[in-house]
């Protein structure tokens, strides 16, 4: 079974949309866990989600402020790592237990495999992971992973991918250019071996999903880990660039305010995104965005010149160019 850990911060209505698409399209057995952080009135949005999915066996864990996260003790080996710990955790009033809690969730789970998702993703194709893929990851627990957001439908798909019939296989270190097929660690829809990944998460300095991906990528590259890339023939998930909630990321978005969306969610509205019929990018600006409540359907965004400009910035490097 796959432990599907979804990271979320102040985007309950977008998380709701991801959960709906996941429950519809994720056919491989999985356990959904929400690891979230929230402020102000956004807490009420997550309370609504807990009620809505009470019968779906979805587990919610809230990040908590702590004096310091004990899990950092295994990572402090240099002055640089000590400085990161002090700035991001011990001396930071906003420091929380993200690293320790994430690793505890994986450690305590009975799931052999683990994946991460962020709350701005949407599944648009059915996910059925081939048994052969699980076998490859099982035999290569520190080197194999299966990425759901890439496929030969995306622009820039490399020619060196090896078609295995039901899936693609490649070496993440073949290409020196940074893009989705040369980025050996991602927090978006990539399946890993739980124990194989946890061993290294414990050694990596990170304090939130953004630094987890950034420093995880650098760690994997430095140690030449997660070399074996696997993916479906066609991608199954896209990231929707509605807004940005992390100060650690500069990813381009169309800036639909999370506070506005949360207010609507608390008033009974849900989200509806118009996703292109042809997906050729792992990151998209929806052509239309609606808020729906019973018989009401309110258009709040239609693709404009700004949206087209943002879409033009989302190349095959995706958001990864912001981490370099």
C-alpha positions in Angstrom: 0.0 0.0 0.0 1.1 3.6 -0.6 1.2 6.1 2.2 0.0 9.3 0.4 1.1 12.3 2.5 -0.4 15.6 1.3 1.2 18.9 2.5 -1.2 21.8 2.9 -1.0 25.4 4.2 -4.0 27.7 4.3 -5.6 26.2 1.2 -8.4 24.0 2.5 -10.6 24.6 -0.6 -7.8 23.6 -3.0 -7.0 20.5 -0.8 -10.6 19.6 -1.0 -10.4 19.7 -4.8 -7.2 17.5 -4.8 -8.9 15.0 -2.5 -11.9 14.7 -4.7 -9.7 14.1 -7.8 -7.6 11.6 -5.8 -10.5 9.6 -4.5 -11.9 9.5 -8.1 -8.7 8.6 -10.0 -6.2 6.9 -7.5 -7.0 3.2 -8.1 -4.0 1.7 -6.4 -4.6 1.1 -2.7 -3.4 4.0 -0.6 -3.7 5.6 2.8 -4.2 9.4 2.6 -2.6 11.5 5.4 -2.9 15.3 5.5 0.1 17.1 7.1 -1.1 20.7 7.4 -0.3 24.1 8.8 -2.8 26.8 9.3 -3.4 30.3 10.6 -6.4 32.5 11.6 -9.7 31.7 10.0 -8.1 29.1 7.8 -8.3 26.6 10.7 -12.1 26.5 10.3 -11.6 25.4 6.7 -9.6 22.4 7.8 -12.2 21.6 10.5 -14.8 21.5 7.7 -12.6 19.1 5.8 -12.3 16.8 8.7 -16.0 16.6 9.0 -16.5 16.2 5.2 -14.1 13.3 5.0 -14.8 11.7 8.4 -16.0 8.5 6.6 -13.1 8.2 4.1 -10.3 7.0 6.5 -8.3 10.2 5.8 -5.9 11.1 8.7 -5.1 14.7 9.6 -2.0 15.8 11.4 -1.5 19.5 12.3 2.0 20.9 12.5 2.7 22.4 16.0 5.1 25.1 17.2 7.8 23.6 19.3 10.9 25.0 21.2 13.0 22.8 18.9 12.5 19.7 16.8 14.6 16.9 18.1 14.9 15.3 14.7 17.4 18.0 13.7 20.0 16.6 16.1 20.9 13.9 13.5 21.5 16.6 10.8 23.8 19.1 12.7 27.3 18.4 11.5 28.7 21.7 10.3 28.4 25.4 11.1 26.1 25.8 8.1 23.7 23.1 9.3 23.8 24.6 12.8 23.0 28.0 11.4 20.0 26.5 9.5 18.7 24.8 12.7 19.0 28.0 14.6 17.4 30.2 12.0 14.6 27.9 10.9 13.8 26.2 14.2 15.4 26.9 17.6 15.5 30.7 17.3 12.5 31.0 15.0 9.2 31.9 16.8 7.4 30.2 13.9 9.5 27.0 14.1 7.5 23.8 14.2 7.8 20.0 14.2 7.4 19.5 10.4 10.5 17.4 10.0 10.1 15.3 13.1 6.3 14.8 12.5 6.8 13.8 8.8 9.5 11.2 9.7 7.4 9.9 12.5 4.4 9.4 10.2 6.5 7.4 7.8 8.2 5.4 10.5 5.0 4.4 12.2 3.1 3.5 9.0 2.7 -0.1 7.8 2.8 1.1 4.1 5.7 -0.2 2.2 5.7 2.8 -0.2 5.3 6.5 0.4 4.6 9.5 -1.8 4.1 13.2 -1.2 1.6 15.7 -2.8 1.1 19.4 -2.4 -2.4 20.9 -2.1 -2.4 22.6 -5.5 -2.3 19.4 -7.5 -5.1 17.8 -9.4 -5.3 14.2 -10.7 -6.9 14.0 -14.1 -6.0 10.4 -15.2 -6.5 7.1 -13.4 -3.5 5.9 -11.4 -2.9 2.2 -11.6 0.7 1.5 -10.6 2.1 -1.7 -12.4 3.3 -4.5 -10.1 6.6 -4.4 -12.0 7.2 -0.8 -10.9 6.7 -1.8 -7.3 9.1 -4.7 -7.7 11.8 -2.3 -9.1 11.4 0.1 -6.2 11.3 -2.8 -3.7 14.6 -4.1 -5.1 16.2 -0.7 -5.2 14.8 1.1 -2.1 17.3 3.9 -2.2 17.4 4.3 -6.0 13.9 3.7 -7.5 10.9 6.0 -7.7 7.8 6.4 -9.8 6.7 9.9 -10.9 3.1 10.4 -11.7 3.2 14.0 -13.1 5.4 13.2 -16.1 4.8 11.2 -19.3 5.3 11.5 -23.1 2.4 13.9 -23.3 4.6 16.7 -21.8 6.6 19.1 -23.8 10.3 18.4 -23.6 9.9 14.7 -22.9 13.5 13.2 -23.5 14.2 10.7 -26.2 16.3 8.6 -23.9 13.3 7.3 -21.9 13.0 3.5 -22.2 9.4 2.4 -23.0 8.6 -0.7 -21.0 5.1 -1.1 -22.3 3.1 0.1 -19.2 5.7 2.6 -17.9 8.8 4.5 -18.8 12.3 4.0 -17.2 15.3 6.3 -17.3 18.4 7.4 -15.4 17.9 10.7 -13.6 21.6 11.5 -14.0 21.7 11.1 -17.8 21.0 14.8 -18.4 22.8 17.8 -16.9 20.0 20.2 -17.8 17.6 20.6 -14.9 14.1 19.5 -15.8 11.5 17.0 -14.6 13.4 13.9 -15.8 16.7 15.0 -14.2 15.3 16.1 -10.9 15.7 13.0 -8.7 13.6 14.1 -5.8 10.2 15.8 -5.7 7.4 16.4 -3.2 4.9 16.1 -6.0 3.3 12.7 -6.8 6.4 10.6 -6.7 6.4 7.2 -5.1 9.4 6.0 -3.0 10.2 3.0 -0.8 9.3 4.1 2.7 12.3 2.7 4.6 14.7 3.5 1.8 13.6 7.2 1.7 13.2 7.6 5.5 16.9 6.6 6.0 17.9 9.7 4.1 15.2 12.1 5.2 16.6 11.7 8.7 19.9 13.1 7.5 18.6 16.0 5.4 18.1 19.5 6.8 14.6 20.8 6.0 11.8 22.6 7.9 8.9 22.8 5.4 7.9 21.2 2.0 9.9 23.8 0.0 13.2 23.2 1.8 12.5 19.5 1.9 12.4 19.4 -1.9 15.3 21.8 -2.4 17.6 20.2 0.0 16.4 16.7 -0.8 17.2 17.3 -4.4 20.7 18.5 -3.6 21.3 15.6 -1.2 20.2 13.0 -3.7 22.4 14.5 -6.4 25.4 14.8 -4.1 25.1 11.1 -3.2 23.8 9.9 -6.6 20.7 8.4 -5.1 17.3 7.9 -6.6 18.9 7.2 -10.0 16.1 5.0 -11.4 13.3 7.1 -12.8 9.9 5.5 -13.6 6.7 7.0 -14.8 3.4 6.2 -16.5 3.2 6.5 -20.3 0.9 9.5 -19.8 1.0 11.8 -16.8 -1.7 11.7 -14.2 -1.4 14.9 -12.2 -0.9 18.6 -12.8 -0.1 21.5 -10.5 -2.5 24.4 -10.7 -0.9 27.8 -10.3 -3.6 29.7 -8.5 -1.6 31.2 -5.7 1.5 30.9 -3.6 1.5 30.5 0.2 5.2 29.9 1.0 7.7 32.7 1.5 10.4 30.3 0.6 9.2 29.9 -3.0 9.1 32.4 -5.9 7.0 30.2 -8.2 4.8 32.3 -10.6 1.0 32.2 -10.0 -2.1 34.1 -10.9 -2.5 35.2 -7.3 -6.0 34.3 -6.3 -5.9 35.1 -2.6 -6.2 32.1 -0.2 -8.1 34.3 2.3 -10.8 35.0 -0.4 -11.1 31.3 -1.3 -11.2 30.3 2.4 -14.1 32.7 3.1 -16.0 31.2 0.2 -15.3 27.7 1.4 -16.6 28.5 4.9 -19.7 29.8 3.2 -20.4 26.5 1.5 -18.7 26.9 -1.8 -16.4 24.4 -3.5 -13.8 24.8 -6.2 -14.1 23.8 -9.9 -11.2 24.2 -12.3 -11.4 23.9 -16.1 -8.4 21.8 -17.0 -7.2 21.7 -20.6 -8.2 18.5 -22.6 -4.6 18.2 -23.8 -2.1 18.3 -21.0 1.4 19.2 -22.2 2.9 20.8 -19.1 3.1 19.6 -15.5 2.1 23.1 -14.3 -0.9 24.9 -15.6 -3.1 28.0 -15.3 -6.7 26.8 -15.6 -8.7 28.3 -18.4 -11.6 29.0 -16.0 -12.1 28.9 -12.3 -15.5 28.6 -10.7 -16.9 28.6 -7.1 -19.9 26.3 -6.8 -22.6 26.2 -4.2 -25.8 24.1 -4.8 -27.2 25.6 -8.0 -24.9 28.6 -8.0 -21.8 28.6 -10.2 -19.7 31.7 -9.9 -16.9 32.4 -12.4 -14.0 34.1 -10.6 -11.3 33.7 -13.2 -11.0 33.4 -17.0 -7.6 33.0 -18.7 -6.3 36.5 -19.5 -3.0 37.9 -20.8 -1.4 37.7 -17.3 -2.4 34.1 -17.0 -1.0 33.4 -20.4 2.3 35.1 -19.4 2.4 32.9 -16.2 1.8 29.8 -18.3 4.6 30.8 -20.6 7.0 30.9 -17.6 6.2 27.3 -16.8 8.6 25.4 -19.0 9.9 21.8 -18.7 11.9 23.0 -15.7 8.5 23.5 -13.9 9.0 25.3 -10.6 12.4 23.8 -10.2 14.2 26.7 -11.8 13.3 28.7 -8.7 15.3 26.4 -6.5 18.6 26.8 -8.3 
